[in-house]
């Protein structure tokens, strides 16, 4: 019997970043990727066969599912996987973490000499480590996604700039009250025009809504209060993401908001100046918390509510919007050359709202930061 290990992934590459990274083939429907011995394969329907041959990474063998299952009555995923295991015998088949449970149960009942195992931490980390370190092509794709995010941010800022306040301090745009929902729809349209996809979760929150970091925002937007806009588009063609956050006030910001904005801006810029290969994220995170506290913005928990700077300092961005590296408390794995990530400190208080500013940084092959975000910082919009 063959003593090799096999690897099986059955997923949609739009949803499974490891699969997209392994194949470079983007498809909405699940397909099979497997490794047997030293060779790599994907199995797709006849509908996708020609496109897969063109788009797949070099070295991947594309198999036609319909040919493999010729003469099979049902042609189910279960039939296909059993067919592959018979054709490409391996001592052990490892299943990726996204492998469907119902299919694994079927394989357990089918396999005789071979056996199944979940993919080991070592094998899984090899995917994650490879995806963590960005090459020139990946950086360019992420920069394209960030460009879309910045264009969409400009559209949102323009809507705020072109609006006026009524007697109730509500913003009015072209005769209608300006809402979070309308700005989000305009953001999404701008992203779509540029070849991107804006997933659910675009943030346009205002007033006290901004005290909750991932509150997406609803209702009419008012003047003289914080407005947090967080935009993270994904390129339709390649699947890479961009990410940016800015905070605005239409009209006049209170002294508290001005001071908080200045503190967060300084904290972000200070953290950006410290990132480099070898730096421990936990150290920068703690320094950021301490800096904000010295500026008068303490972090803690009261009456079951968190306040201050209580989320991570940043996160990796690539084929997932949140991936390695992590930048936050208790993260002791150092940054390294090839990392691409955000820096996004913020402060949040239920009494008045919150402030967050987010930029993207790439550590080049010398481990030095390249600052990718070019969008300006501008709190008050008149």
C-alpha positions in Angstrom: 0.0 0.0 0.0 1.1 3.6 -0.6 2.7 5.0 2.5 2.1 8.7 1.6 -0.1 11.2 3.3 -2.9 12.7 1.4 -4.7 16.0 2.0 -8.3 16.7 1.2 -10.1 20.1 1.0 -13.7 20.4 -0.1 -15.0 23.9 0.0 -15.7 27.1 -2.0 -12.5 29.0 -2.5 -14.5 32.3 -2.1 -15.1 31.2 1.5 -12.0 29.2 2.2 -8.9 31.4 2.0 -6.5 28.4 2.3 -8.1 26.9 -0.8 -7.9 30.1 -2.8 -4.3 30.5 -1.8 -3.4 26.9 -2.7 -5.1 27.1 -6.1 -5.5 30.7 -7.2 -8.9 29.5 -8.6 -11.9 31.5 -7.4 -15.2 29.6 -7.5 -18.5 30.1 -5.6 -19.4 26.4 -5.5 -17.4 23.8 -3.5 -14.8 21.8 -5.3 -12.1 19.3 -4.3 -8.4 20.1 -3.9 -6.2 17.2 -2.9 -2.6 16.3 -2.6 -1.5 12.7 -3.1 2.2 11.9 -2.9 4.0 14.9 -4.3 1.3 16.0 -6.7 -1.5 18.5 -6.4 -4.9 18.3 -8.0 -8.3 20.0 -8.2 -11.5 18.4 -9.4 -14.1 20.7 -11.0 -17.2 20.3 -13.1 -17.1 20.4 -16.9 -18.6 23.9 -16.5 -15.4 25.2 -14.7 -12.9 22.8 -16.3 -11.5 25.2 -19.0 -11.4 28.2 -16.7 -9.6 26.2 -14.0 -6.9 25.1 -16.5 -6.2 28.8 -17.3 -6.4 30.2 -13.8 -4.9 27.6 -11.5 -1.4 27.9 -10.1 1.3 26.2 -12.1 1.8 22.6 -11.2 -1.8 21.8 -10.2 -3.4 19.1 -12.3 -7.0 19.8 -13.2 -9.4 16.9 -13.3 -12.9 16.8 -14.8 -15.4 15.6 -12.3 -17.9 14.5 -14.9 -15.2 12.3 -16.5 -14.2 10.8 -13.2 -17.8 9.9 -12.4 -18.7 8.7 -15.9 -21.1 5.8 -15.4 -21.9 6.8 -11.8 -25.6 7.2 -11.2 -25.8 10.0 -8.6 -22.5 11.8 -9.0 -22.6 13.2 -5.5 -19.7 14.6 -3.5 -19.6 11.4 -1.6 -19.2 9.4 -4.8 -16.4 11.7 -6.0 -14.4 11.5 -2.8 -14.6 7.7 -2.7 -13.6 7.6 -6.3 -10.5 9.7 -5.6 -9.5 7.7 -2.6 -9.6 4.5 -4.7 -7.7 6.0 -7.6 -5.1 7.7 -5.4 -4.4 5.4 -2.5 -2.7 7.0 0.5 -2.0 5.6 4.0 -3.6 8.5 5.7 -5.9 11.2 4.4 -5.8 14.5 6.3 -8.9 16.6 6.2 -8.7 20.4 6.2 -10.4 22.2 9.0 -13.2 23.4 6.6 -14.0 19.9 5.4 -17.7 19.3 5.8 -18.7 17.0 8.8 -21.3 15.1 6.8 -18.7 14.1 4.2 -16.2 13.1 6.8 -18.7 10.7 8.3 -19.3 9.2 4.9 -15.6 8.7 4.4 -15.2 7.0 7.7 -17.7 4.4 6.8 -16.1 3.9 3.4 -12.4 3.7 4.2 -10.9 0.3 5.0 -7.1 0.2 5.0 -6.7 4.0 4.8 -7.6 6.2 7.7 -8.7 9.8 8.2 -7.2 12.4 10.4 -7.8 16.1 10.8 -5.0 18.2 9.4 -2.3 18.6 12.0 -1.4 21.9 13.5 1.9 21.7 11.7 0.3 21.1 8.4 -2.4 23.8 9.0 0.2 26.3 10.1 2.1 25.8 6.9 -0.9 27.2 5.0 -1.2 30.1 7.4 2.6 30.9 7.5 2.7 30.9 3.7 -0.3 33.2 3.5 1.0 35.5 6.2 4.2 36.5 4.3 3.0 38.6 1.4 4.9 38.6 -1.9 5.1 41.5 -4.4 2.0 40.3 -6.3 -0.1 40.1 -3.1 1.0 43.5 -1.9 -0.1 45.0 -5.2 -3.5 43.3 -5.0 -4.0 44.6 -1.4 -3.0 48.1 -2.5 -5.7 47.9 -5.2 -8.3 46.9 -2.6 -7.1 49.7 -0.3 -7.4 52.2 -3.2 -11.1 51.1 -3.6 -11.6 51.7 0.2 -10.1 55.2 -0.1 -12.3 56.1 -3.1 -15.3 54.9 -1.2 -14.2 56.9 1.9 -13.9 60.0 -0.3 -17.5 59.4 -1.5 -18.7 59.1 2.1 -16.8 62.3 3.2 -18.2 64.1 0.1 -21.8 63.2 1.1 -21.1 64.6 4.6 -19.5 67.7 3.2 -22.4 68.4 0.8 -25.0 67.9 3.5 -26.4 70.6 5.8 -27.9 70.6 9.3 -31.6 71.2 9.9 -33.0 72.8 13.1 -32.8 69.4 14.9 -29.0 69.0 14.0 -30.0 66.3 11.5 -28.0 66.1 8.3 -29.9 66.7 5.1 -28.6 65.7 1.7 -30.4 66.8 -1.5 -33.7 67.4 0.4 -33.6 64.1 2.3 -32.3 63.2 5.8 -28.9 61.6 5.5 -28.8 58.1 7.0 -26.2 55.5 7.7 -27.9 53.2 5.4 -27.7 55.6 2.4 -24.0 56.3 2.9 -23.3 52.6 3.2 -25.2 52.0 -0.1 -23.1 54.7 -1.8 -19.9 53.2 -0.4 -20.9 49.8 -1.8 -21.7 51.3 -5.2 -18.4 53.0 -5.4 -16.6 49.8 -4.5 -18.6 47.8 -7.1 -17.7 50.3 -9.8 -14.0 49.6 -9.1 -14.3 45.8 -9.3 -14.7 45.1 -5.6 -17.2 43.6 -3.3 -18.3 45.3 -0.1 -19.4 42.5 2.3 -22.0 42.9 5.0 -20.6 44.9 7.9 -19.5 48.2 6.4 -19.6 50.7 9.3 -21.2 54.1 9.2 -22.0 54.8 12.8 -22.7 58.1 14.4 -23.2 59.6 17.9 -23.3 57.2 20.8 -23.4 54.3 18.3 -19.7 54.9 17.8 -19.1 53.8 21.4 -19.5 50.1 20.2 -16.5 49.4 17.9 -18.3 47.1 15.4 -21.7 48.7 15.5 -22.5 49.1 11.8 -24.8 52.1 12.3 -28.4 52.9 11.6 -30.7 55.9 11.2 -30.4 59.6 10.6 -26.9 61.1 11.1 -26.6 64.2 13.2 -24.1 67.0 13.1 -21.5 67.9 15.8 -21.1 64.3 16.9 -18.5 61.6 15.9 -19.1 59.5 12.8 -16.9 56.4 12.4 -16.6 55.0 8.9 -14.9 51.6 8.5 -14.6 50.3 4.9 -13.1 46.9 3.9 -13.6 45.9 0.3 -12.6 42.6 -1.3 -11.4 42.5 -4.9 -13.8 40.3 -7.0 -11.1 38.9 -9.2 -8.4 37.9 -6.8 -10.0 37.9 -3.4 -7.6 40.2 -1.6 -8.9 42.8 0.9 -8.2 46.4 1.9 -9.2 48.2 5.2 -9.5 51.8 6.3 -11.2 53.6 9.1 -11.7 57.4 9.6 -13.7 59.4 12.1 -15.4 62.6 11.1 -17.6 65.3 12.7 -19.9 67.3 10.5 -19.9 70.7 12.0 -18.1 71.4 15.3 -16.6 68.8 17.5 -16.8 69.1 21.3 -13.5 69.6 23.2 -13.7 66.0 24.5 -14.0 64.6 21.0 -11.2 66.9 19.7 -8.9 65.7 22.5 -9.8 62.1 21.9 -9.2 62.4 18.2 -5.8 64.0 18.7 -4.9 61.3 21.3 -5.9 58.5 18.9 -4.1 60.0 16.0 -0.9 60.4 18.0 -1.3 56.8 19.3 -1.7 55.5 15.8 1.3 57.4 14.4 3.5 56.5 17.3 2.6 52.8 16.9 3.3 53.0 13.1 6.7 54.5 13.9 7.6 51.5 16.1 6.6 48.6 13.8 9.4 46.6 12.3 10.6 43.0 11.9 11.3 41.6 15.4 9.0 43.8 17.3 6.6 42.1 19.8 3.0 43.1 19.2 2.1 42.8 22.9 4.7 45.5 23.7 3.4 48.0 21.2 -0.2 47.4 22.3 0.6 48.0 25.9 2.5 51.1 25.1 -0.5 52.4 23.2 -2.9 51.7 26.0 -0.5 53.5 28.4 -0.1 56.5 26.1 -3.9 56.9 25.8 -4.3 56.7 29.5 -1.7 59.4 30.0 -3.8 61.6 27.6 -6.8 61.1 29.9 -8.5 58.2 28.1 -8.5 55.3 30.5 -9.4 51.7 29.6 -11.5 49.4 31.8 -14.9 47.9 32.5 -17.8 49.3 34.5 -21.4 48.1 34.9 -20.6 45.3 32.4 -19.5 47.8 29.8 -15.9 48.2 28.4 -14.5 51.6 27.9 -11.3 53.1 26.5 -9.1 51.2 24.1 -10.2 47.6 24.6 -9.6 45.9 21.3 -6.5 44.8 19.5 -4.1 47.3 18.0 -4.4 45.7 14.5 -4.6 42.6 12.4 -3.2 41.0 9.3 -5.0 41.5 5.9 -4.8 39.3 2.8 -7.2 36.7 1.5 -9.0 37.2 4.8 -9.9 40.5 6.3 -8.6 39.2 9.7 -5.6 36.9 9.5 -2.0 36.7 10.8 -0.3 38.5 12.2 -2.3 39.6 15.2 -1.3 42.8 17.0 -2.8 42.9 20.5 -2.4 41.9 24.1 -0.6 38.6 24.8 0.6 38.3 21.2 4.3 37.5 21.7 5.1 36.2 18.2 7.3 38.9 16.7 6.5 40.8 13.5 8.6 39.7 10.5 9.5 40.8 7.0 6.5 40.3 4.6 3.8 41.0 7.2 1.0 43.2 6.1 -1.4 44.5 8.7 -3.4 47.4 10.1 -2.8 49.7 13.0 -6.1 50.9 14.4 -6.3 52.3 17.9 -9.5 53.7 19.2 -11.3 55.0 22.4 -14.9 54.4 23.2 -17.2 55.8 25.9 -20.9 55.3 26.2 -21.4 59.0 27.4 -20.4 60.5 24.0 -19.2 57.9 21.5 -15.9 56.8 20.1 -12.9 57.6 17.8 -11.0 55.1 15.6 -8.3 55.6 12.9 -7.0 52.8 10.8 -4.1 52.6 8.4 -2.4 49.7 6.6 1.4 48.9 6.8 3.6 46.4 5.0 7.0 45.3 6.3 9.3 45.0 3.3 12.0 42.4 2.7 14.3 44.3 5.1 11.6 44.4 7.7 11.0 48.1 7.4 7.5 49.6 7.3 6.0 50.8 4.1 2.9 52.9 4.8 0.2 52.0 2.3 -2.7 54.3 3.4 -2.7 57.8 1.8 -6.1 59.0 2.9 -5.8 62.3 4.9 -6.9 62.7 8.6 -9.6 65.3 8.9 -11.9 65.4 11.9 -14.2 68.4 11.2 -16.1 68.8 8.0 -17.7 72.2 7.5 
